[in-house]
Amino acid sequence: MVVLLGQAVFGGWLSARGWFYQDDLSALDEASGRRLGWGFLTMPVNDHLVPGYRFVFWLQRHTDPLNYTQTVLVRIVLQTLAIALLARLLVLLFGRRPEVLVVTGLYAINPLILGNLTWLTTAACLVPAEIAAIVALDSHIRYTLTGRLRWATAAGISLLAGMCFWEKTAIIGIMLPVLSLGFLTTGGFGHRLRELLRRWPGWLVTAAPPLLFVGYFFAHHYGGSAHGVRVSDMVSVVRTGWLKMAVPALFGGPWHWFDNGTAYVSWSAPSTTAIWLSELGFIALVLVGLRRTGARSLLGWSLPALSVAIGTVVVAVGRYFAFGDLIAITMRYSFDFALALALGAALALIPSDPQAMRERLPGAPAAAARVPAPRTTQAPRLVRALVPATVALLLVSSTFSNVRFEDRWVANPTKPYVDRLLANIARAGPGVNLYDTSVSSTVVPYFFGPTMHLSTLLSWTAARARFDQTDTQPLLVDQQGNLVAANLLPAARGVLPKGAICQTLVQGVGTWRIPLDHRLPYGDGFLHLEYFQQHPSTLSVFIEDASGALVPPAAGSRVAFPVTLGAQLLRLRQAEAAAIVITSDSPAANICIGGAVIGAPFAPAK
């Protein structure tokens, strides 16, 4: 209970210091106006299939989009559940002993866990996947010890559920045979292998749900960014992941984080000294494991080794071409190392006995005779005295690393930007007229996902603003959330026919094309149309791209021209632009388009 309460308070404090950022806002934007259905849930996230992630952000978008406290509470509840499930799993494996409490406590405060918990985007994927992975391990152990297929079914469904949030959950399935052969059966290797094969129905039931996911994944062409990676690059990235992320994480690191200063992307950057000390510490643990549980301890350490090797290679296939060795030190890609490290260390250092496990399971078949537990050697008194001090040092190390990482996280510029923007809009009054430009690139960097506009962000608040109106000069929102006067800086103009006052005269039913004085490359912007007429009209307006396709403005192609003499300002979708095309389906239409300009708002220097 102390561990659960402590990690909840500390994790809640760390998470509450931040706010929504980057992918959070883009994912909320993508959920706007969407019906919760299979089509939306299976929309690729980059090239990932993560319906669970889509579901989380759909719920947030359709309840209270910018209620950050709500997200913190849910995250802490789920993470507390994960820690409780891990403790239950370890008690099943080893019984109630102090070492179980130590492993659980160190896992709960591990920087790979808490660092990913603080950002909603990573937590939305990884915390549910963490719960599913622990349940899958627990269910597999119960199946192996009892032979009941319902536990094998639970393991398979749990793996499937975890993969719906984080595809790398599948790696847990690869660890299950190691767990069975090394720790859940007794006798020689041949006998253990026969026991494993005898339970083939359970293995089939466990494997079926994840394989269905894999089949759907490839059949529907996810993973499109996969590239071939040279063997030497694979070796390099796995080595980097082991030295700079996995082993330091075992001792409460990484203690230092590198960031590029412009976006919340922080990478593990332990010093060379820290790396060497971590490796020496790991070697010491391996020796302690050999002394306590014999050669079988090496099977325990094989679990984190498999997690790092297979997990890093999987990520490298999809991301190495773009990010190189950075993928090995990016925290979100390494979250699952923490569970493999905790379980591997426990199996390597704590004696376990399959028969004792059966006795802890109600209804498990009793063994005919108890096989002696693996030999353990009592540690010298000095070593036993050092254990509490070492645990305390690891707790301090983890705390330091987490707080150090949070120093970067609390620099998140989103909350100051939104607060300043809302305050400025309130001072300007409800009739304020704004250009509907993209949200600041410091808040939603353009390389992280679809462009998000002010109208979307402000629709999640109580702010009242108008967008792209021409009765007053629209104001521009700058990168810090201030409102500044701006003019439309032309990038291209409609070609005016020689001797004409109208760039086009729309009369009756038909289609009219206004060529631009030069072609614009791919991008977004605004279309400003000036007009005069005798009676109000409604026309359809399009941008013709380089291929001749017609692209409607962001708000749709149907545009009202309500006054005798006026103008319209239309935000455009991202596209190339070669001409403006106007169509009319009304015989009464009679309107002169006197000027057409495509450009972007620009604030003159003061």
Buried (B, 14 or more C-beta within 10 A) or exposed (E): EEBBEBBBEBBBBBBBBBBBBBBBBBBBBBBBEBEEEEEBBBBBBBBBBBBBBBBBBBBBBEEEBBEBEBBBBBBBEBBBBBBBBBBBBBBBBBBEEEBBBBBBBBBBBBBBBBBBBBBBBBBBBBBBBBBBBBBBBBBBBBBBBBBBBEBBBBBBBBBBBBBBBBBBBBBBBEBBEBBBBBBBBBEEEEEBBEBBEEBEEBBEBBBBBBBEBBEEBEEEEBBEEBEEBEEEBBEBBBBBBBBBBBBBBBBBBBBBBBBEEEBBBBBBBBEEEBBEBBBEBBEEBBEBBBBBBBEBBBBBBBBBBBBBBBBBBBBBBBBBBEBBBBBBBBBBBBBBBBBBBBBBBBBBBBBBBBBBBBBBBEEBEEEEEEEEEBEEEEBEEEEEEEEEEEBEEBBEBBBBBBBBBBEBBEEBBBBBBBEBBBEBBEEBEEEBBBBBBBBBBBBBBEEBBEBBBBBBBBEBBEBEBBBBBBEEEBBBBBEBBBBBEBEBBBBBBBBBEEEEEBBBBBBEEEEBBBBBEEEBEEEBBBBBBBBBBEEEBEBBBBBBBEEEEBBBBBBEBEBEBEEEEBBBBBBBBEBBBBBBBBBBEEEEBBBBBBBBBBBBBEBEEE
